[in-house]
Amino acid sequence: MLKLLTISLLLLTQVCNAQFVEKINFHISPIKSISEEPFANSFKLQHAISSLSVAIKQEYSFDGSYLVADRDTFYLKQDEHGLEVDTKFSVLVIFPQNVSSFELHYATIRDSINIFLINDNPENSNLTISPSDSYKSINPDFTRPSMIDQSVWRAGLKEPDFERIVHEVHNVIIHHSASSNLVTDYTTAIRNIYLYHTKVRHWSDIGYNYVIAANGDIYKGRDPGINEQDMVMGAHFCSSNHGTMGICMLGTFTEVAPTDAAFDSLEKLLVWKLGKDGLDPLGQYAHPLNDELNVIAGHRDGCATECPGEIMYSRLGLMRERVNNKIIIVGIDLVDQHNNVLDEIHLFPNPFDQNLSITSAHQIESLSILSLSGEAIKTIQSPTQEIDLSFLPTGMYLIQIKSGNKTLLKKILKK
């Protein structure tokens, strides 16, 4: 095993109550062949840490490199958010419990290595957290789910101070943090991500608009200042964030699925956001990185990345359907707010007795009658102005009207 040539410890940030970010820098001689067994170094620290990230030169790879701490192994993967020209950062390794020693095994890394050590403050690492009260959104049919405010999870850490950019959201991008699924102190996890983004990556604030924990808790992410949480531009989508909102699921979902609680909270958050803003869960909206970007999309839809993990990504189709069905039940018209093609469609009378009349300034391709659960009852191609629905029992139904690439959904009531 090769001895270290140089090691130095540089204190980057020191704040109150033992919160810190430190950097260890050391140099590896390139003389040893990278085909041999991985190098390994042990580190004993004066202060316990809650997370760390490794930075290497761009020409090297994290392949085959890993950490060992408290008998747990953490494989290093490249953080594909905000790529730097000369440096690669590993995904933040968040430890299930604070550690005071670890081993670094590096297989194909040579030259300079930087290790960023983070402690979010052990005195506050187990804060008692209760989601804030929910409130009614602009559309009274859609209730914003309960969330944990920045002032709660960020207690004791320095607030961000930067000029926010407010924008209109057309695409919601789903991420995973790629951190250990063994982590159960979710407040410590988001505090460490915040310190990593701001003190190590030197971003203005945490990159995501929202973070969802395995227990279903929703954390407000990037601080909007006086603006709306869901309207402030983040830093999460392949360096092209305009028109997007970022939601990060805590954990790694390459081989396992997120918990039901986390998946349900994601659904609630999407129903609220898409419902109040009139965004189609099954639709697409062109983005500079993808002309056919889904309204509900994964990070990998914008650039070459594994995020949000193979299993999570494979379930986005199911999530789109679930969100669409929930919005249908509420009865919101899923019309593109920037296109008036369907604005002149009128249904009357509603409630109706036997027949339902329909008028439109545009050609209607098809009309479907659905149950409130979204099951098709009858579909009519090129319908006439008057539709005979006398066969329907008394009750509430959904009508789906397609014109071009637009879809209108409304509730109708049979008397």
Buried (B, 14 or more C-beta within 10 A) or exposed (E): EEEEEEEEEEEEBEBEEBBBBBBBBBBBEEEEEBEEEBBBBEBEBEEBBBBBBBBBBEEBBBEBBBBBBEEBEBBBBBBBBBBEEEEBBBBBBBBBBBBEEBEBBBBBBBEBBBBBBBBBBBEBBEBEBEBBEEEEBEBEEBBBBBBBBBEBBBEBBBEBEEEBEEBEBBBBBBBBBBBBBEBEBBBBBBBBBBBBBBBBBEBBBBBBBBBBBBEBBBBBBBBBBEEEBBBBBBBBBBEEBBBBBBBBBBBBBBEEBBBEBBBBBBBBBBBBBBBBBBBBBBBBBEBEBBEEBBBBBBBBBBBEBBBBBEBBBEBBEEBBEBBBBBBBBEBBBBBBEEEEBBEEBEBEEBEBEEEBBBEBEBEBBBBBBBEBEBEEEEEEEEBEEEBEBEEBEEEEBBBBBBBEEBBBBBBBEBE
